[in-house]
Amino acid sequence: MSNEDLYALRQRIESVDEGMLRLLEERVKLAKEIGKVKGGDCIYDPVRETEVIERLCRLAEGLDPRFVSLLFREVISFCRSVQRPTRVACMGPEGSFSHEAVISFLGRFVDVVFVENPAEVFDYVSKDKAGIGVVPVENTTEGTVYSTLDAFAAAEPGISVMGEGQIPIRLVLASMEEDMANIEEVYSHPQPFGQCRNWLYKNLPGARQIPTSSTSFAANLARTTKKSAAICGRLAAELSGLKILEEGIEDQPYNATRFWLIGRAVARPSERSKTSILFNVAHKPGTLFQALEPLYRAGLNLTLIQSRPLPGNPFEYFFFVDFEGDMESQNVKEALNIMKSRVERLRILGSYPQIKRV
């Protein structure tokens, strides 16, 4: 190819880039107009955002759907930010898997505030210090996150689930060192140590394992300590400026965490909605069966049932249940109405879409 041909192609690329830029500017203008129409309503609409991205992935020809999803997640995130800044509360510190979930579901154009635990996330949303909260609900290897369920049980009735999504928990060995043979100490939270036990035994049998409060803190320690490494997520490693020596070091091939996005807004009905409820029953034989029977009769598929101690009532419990279906559907409405007459307390935590990770 001659220099003239290369120059001509680059000129065409620049023309296409400029055209894309003008179209993005037009999209931002339209987003601002939509923001004016919405007024004070919640600007985050997970159902609409999912529909937009899935439609574009179907229309794309010759493009990797992951690229299309990632690109338009960020476009939507920026357009949302020009309508009104979105503040999101999640468990920190920066670089945590909860932080990764925020970016995966909402994009990077959000104002993130980091807190210590799920109860504080609910507190920030309840006090309108954050419009959206992101909390872990369930992990494929560690099970249910009880602190999140307990915080929801104590939260004010105006808080509901707006959406849910999963992210894979991919662990990396990150360090300032160039060679894994130089590693003498490894920092991490106790859970990742357990999840990488076999890998560590095989690859770093002589390295001291030093527990830390979080994987993000472990990454910061590895940045300032010679001959050390951290087991953490890719985001934590990147934010700390560490080199990734190995990735995918977890022993189990599939490890994922399910997160809820919580807020005051109610998600629009969707064909793929899930519904979460909380209830408790009288401490008598058969009451739990009677409470759940309407869901069975309605043909609703339960995806989670979890009991938690009922505060102030020793050895009594309240129950969390997730099932497939929207609370606006007729069969769900009828089942929940029957259920109300059979339980002591029933609270609908929300009907919400499942957000695909990009």
Secondary structure, 3 states (H helix, E strand, C coil): CCHHHHHHHHHHHHHHHHHHHHHHHHHHHHHHHHHHHHCCCCCCCHHHHHHHHHHHHHHCCCCCHHHHHHHHHHHHHHHHHHHCCCEEEEECCCCCHHHHHHHHHHCCCCEEEEECCHHHHHHHHHCCCCCEEEEEEEECCCEECHHHHHHHHHCCCCCEEEEEEEEECCCEEEECCCCHHHCCEEEECHHHHHHCHHHHHHHCCCCEEEECCCHHHHHHHHHHCCCEEEEECHHHHHHCCCEEEEECCCCCCCCEEEEEEEECCCCCCCCCCEEEEEEECCCCCCHHHHHHHHHHHCCCCEEEEEEEECCCCCCCEEEEEEEECCCCCHHHHHHHHHHHCCCCEEEEEEEECEECCC
